[in-house]
Amino acid sequence: MSHRKTLLNLLENYKPENFLESRAQKLIRDFVEKNSNCFSRSNLAGHITASCWLLSPDRTQVLLTHHKKIGRWLQLGGHCDGDPDVRHVALKEAYEESGIKNIKILHEQIFDLDIHTIAQHKNTSAHEHYDIRFVLQALDNNFSISSESIDLRWVKISDLITGDLTNDSLARMAHKWLKQKNITKI
């Protein structure tokens, strides 16, 4: 349980904005408590993943990836592969998927939670991703496309509410960021 303690503390400190977020928080907490291998892909029911809301230097845009396997525009992120430090995984994924060298964590606490089903792919059965998301900021705009992406693009946050690239998850994070930005300075 000790390797899961940090994540459980982060989940405990997360302040859900509505019933759906409260439900996700509870489901993820239950999953972590019941699965000692929650950070490993070997857990065929699902696993913890870590993602980031990677902001541009002026904090008006977010970097999205057109993911090769999934074929959709998403935030950067990926598998923990046994690493229980989800903040570190989110930052590592940001570096790897964007090629940006200078990135900082803007807030130590969880920004967003999401549970989504990954469809069967080749020899991997369908499973759940219990995604833990953090706010990061790129200190420059120069990215390079990794082998995991078809494309990368800086997108205005306000465009994620109704734009062509959006989905429920991205729209929710855009609303959260815009609301948070208007309330406090991060």
C-alpha positions in Angstrom: 0.0 0.0 0.0 3.0 2.3 0.6 3.7 2.8 -3.1 0.0 3.9 -3.6 -0.1 6.3 -0.6 1.0 9.4 -2.6 -1.7 8.9 -5.2 -4.3 8.2 -2.5 -3.4 11.4 -0.8 -3.6 13.4 -4.0 -7.1 11.8 -4.6 -8.1 12.7 -1.1 -7.1 16.3 -1.6 -8.9 16.6 -5.0 -11.9 18.9 -4.9 -14.5 17.6 -7.4 -16.7 20.2 -9.1 -19.8 18.0 -9.6 -21.3 14.6 -9.1 -19.5 13.0 -12.1 -16.1 14.1 -10.8 -17.0 12.9 -7.3 -17.9 9.5 -8.8 -14.7 9.3 -10.8 -12.7 10.2 -7.7 -14.4 7.4 -5.7 -14.0 4.9 -8.5 -10.3 5.7 -9.0 -9.6 5.6 -5.2 -11.4 2.2 -4.9 -9.4 0.9 -7.9 -6.1 2.0 -6.4 -7.0 0.6 -2.9 -8.0 -2.8 -4.4 -5.2 -3.2 -7.0 -1.6 -3.3 -5.8 -0.5 -3.5 -9.5 -2.7 -0.4 -10.4 0.3 1.3 -12.1 1.1 -1.6 -14.3 -0.2 -2.5 -17.8 -0.2 -6.1 -16.6 -3.4 -5.3 -14.8 -5.8 -6.4 -17.5 -8.8 -4.8 -16.0 -7.2 -1.4 -16.2 -4.4 0.8 -14.9 -3.5 4.3 -13.7 -2.3 6.6 -16.4 -1.0 10.2 -16.1 -1.7 13.1 -18.4 -1.1 16.8 -18.6 -2.9 20.0 -19.6 0.3 21.4 -21.2 -0.1 25.2 -21.5 1.7 27.5 -23.9 4.1 30.1 -22.3 1.3 32.7 -22.3 -1.2 30.1 -20.9 -3.8 30.8 -23.7 -3.2 27.5 -25.6 -2.8 23.9 -24.8 -0.7 21.4 -26.8 -2.7 18.4 -28.2 -1.6 15.3 -29.9 -3.4 13.5 -32.7 -2.7 10.1 -31.2 -1.6 7.4 -33.7 -3.3 4.4 -31.9 -6.5 6.1 -30.9 -6.9 8.4 -33.9 -8.2 11.4 -31.9 -6.9 14.7 -30.6 -6.0 14.3 -26.9 -3.9 15.9 -24.2 -0.4 14.5 -23.7 0.0 11.5 -21.4 0.6 7.9 -21.0 1.1 4.7 -19.0 2.8 4.8 -15.6 4.6 1.4 -16.3 5.0 0.7 -12.6 6.0 4.3 -11.6 3.7 5.4 -8.7 4.7 9.1 -9.0 1.9 10.2 -11.3 3.2 13.8 -11.4 6.6 12.6 -12.6 4.9 10.4 -15.2 2.8 13.3 -16.5 5.9 15.5 -16.8 7.9 12.7 -18.5 5.2 12.1 -21.0 5.0 15.8 -21.8 8.8 15.8 -22.5 8.7 12.6 -24.5 5.6 13.4 -26.6 6.3 17.1 -27.2 10.1 17.3 -27.4 9.9 20.6 -25.5 12.9 20.8 -23.2 11.6 23.4 -20.7 8.4 22.5 -18.9 7.3 23.2 -15.4 4.6 21.9 -13.1 2.2 24.8 -12.4 0.3 23.1 -9.6 1.2 20.1 -7.5 -2.4 18.9 -7.0 -4.6 17.0 -9.5 -6.2 19.2 -12.1 -8.7 16.6 -13.6 -9.6 13.0 -13.4 -11.0 10.8 -16.2 -11.9 7.2 -16.6 -12.2 5.9 -20.1 -12.3 2.6 -21.9 -9.6 1.7 -24.3 -10.8 -0.6 -27.1 -9.2 -3.9 -27.8 -6.1 -3.4 -29.9 -4.2 -6.3 -31.4 -3.4 -8.7 -28.4 -4.5 -6.2 -25.7 -8.1 -6.6 -24.5 -10.3 -3.7 -23.8 -9.5 -2.1 -20.4 -10.0 1.1 -18.4 -7.6 3.9 -18.1 -7.8 5.7 -14.7 -6.3 9.0 -15.8 -4.7 11.5 -13.4 -4.1 14.9 -14.9 -1.9 17.8 -13.9 -1.4 21.4 -15.2 2.0 22.0 -16.8 3.4 24.9 -18.7 5.8 24.9 -21.6 8.4 27.7 -21.4 8.8 27.8 -25.2 6.5 26.9 -28.1 9.0 24.7 -30.1 7.7 21.1 -30.2 8.6 18.1 -32.2 6.3 15.2 -33.2 7.1 11.9 -31.5 6.5 8.5 -33.0 3.3 8.2 -30.9 1.6 11.1 -32.7 0.3 11.8 -36.2 0.5 15.5 -35.4 0.8 18.0 -32.5 -0.9 21.4 -32.4 -1.2 24.4 -30.1 -5.0 25.0 -29.7 -6.6 28.1 -28.1 -8.2 26.9 -24.9 -11.5 28.7 -25.7 -11.7 26.7 -29.0 -11.8 23.5 -27.1 -15.2 24.3 -25.7 -16.9 24.2 -29.2 -14.2 23.6 -31.8 -13.6 20.8 -34.2 -10.9 19.1 -32.1 -12.8 19.0 -28.9 -14.4 16.1 -27.0 -16.2 16.0 -23.6 -12.9 15.5 -21.7 -11.1 18.4 -23.4 -14.1 20.7 -23.1 -14.3 19.9 -19.4 -10.7 20.8 -18.9 -11.0 24.0 -20.9 -14.0 25.1 -18.8 -12.0 24.2 -15.6 -8.9 26.1 -16.7 -10.9 29.2 -17.8 -12.8 29.2 -14.6 -9.7 28.7 -12.4 -7.8 31.3 -14.3 -10.5 33.9 -13.6 -10.6 33.0 -9.9 -6.9 32.7 -8.9 -3.5 33.3 -10.3 -1.6 30.0 -10.6 
